[in-house]
Every structure is written in structure tokens, then in C-alpha cells.
Amino acid sequence: MQMLIGRTYVEDPGFRKNHKALAPGLEQWMHEVIDANARRHGVDPATATWA
């Protein structure tokens, strides 16, 4: 679930704007860290969907 929410950090203009305002690149970093954690736990971020 966190991984799908993490997508909004880079895909949703409002989320992206708010996170960029805190620190440039924060939105992309959050997305990458969440995806990396998912892969570490055996989840493929490219194919994850809401159940």
C-alpha cells in the first residue's frame, strides 16, 4: 500500500508541488526509497495494484 501511495509523490501535481517546496527532489527520493523497500520485500513496484 505504501508503494502505491508513494507513486502519488511523483504522479500527482499537488503532492509533487508540496514535497518540492519542502526540499527539491524530495518527491522523487521518497518514491525511490519506497519502491526499493518494496523490492526488498519481494514486491514488484511495476505490477503492484490495489487489492
Backbone torsions as a table, in degrees:
resi	resn	phi	psi	omega
1	MET	NA	-43.8	-179.7
2	GLN	-58.7	-35.8	-178.9
3	MET	-63.7	-40.8	179.2
4	LEU	-68.8	-37.6	175.0
5	ILE	-67.1	-37.5	178.5
6	GLY	-59.2	-30.1	176.9
7	ARG	-61.0	-33.2	-177.9
8	THR	-65.1	-24.1	179.6
9	TYR	-61.4	-30.1	-179.5
10	VAL	-109.4	-22.0	-175.9
11	GLU	-94.8	-28.7	-178.0
12	ASP	-93.3	122.2	-177.1
13	PRO	-57.3	-37.8	179.9
14	GLY	-66.6	-47.0	177.6
15	PHE	-61.1	-46.6	-178.2
16	ARG	-58.3	-46.1	-179.1
17	LYS	-61.7	-46.2	-178.8
18	ASN	-63.2	-41.8	-179.0
19	HIS	-73.4	-36.3	176.3
20	LYS	-63.5	-34.0	179.3
21	ALA	-65.9	-30.9	178.6
22	LEU	-73.6	-44.2	179.4
23	ALA	-164.2	126.7	178.5
24	PRO	-55.9	129.6	179.4
25	GLY	87.8	-5.6	-177.8
26	LEU	-60.0	-41.5	-177.5
27	GLU	-62.3	-41.4	179.4
28	GLN	-70.3	-40.8	178.8
29	TRP	-60.5	-46.6	179.1
30	MET	-57.9	-46.3	179.9
31	HIS	-59.5	-47.2	-178.1
32	GLU	-66.3	-40.2	179.5
33	VAL	-65.8	-43.3	179.5
34	ILE	-64.1	-43.7	178.2
35	ASP	-63.5	-41.8	179.5
36	ALA	-62.0	-40.7	178.4
37	ASN	-65.1	-40.0	178.1
38	ALA	-61.9	-46.4	179.0
39	ARG	-60.5	-37.9	178.4
40	ARG	-60.2	-28.6	-179.5
41	HIS	-100.5	15.3	173.3
42	GLY	84.8	16.5	179.4
43	VAL	-106.2	130.9	177.3
44	ASP	-88.0	111.1	-177.3
45	PRO	-59.6	-28.5	-177.8
46	ALA	-70.1	-23.6	-175.8
47	THR	-115.0	3.1	-178.6
48	ALA	-69.4	140.5	178.4
49	THR	-139.9	162.8	173.1
50	TRP	-69.6	137.6	-179.8
51	ALA	-85.8	NA	NA
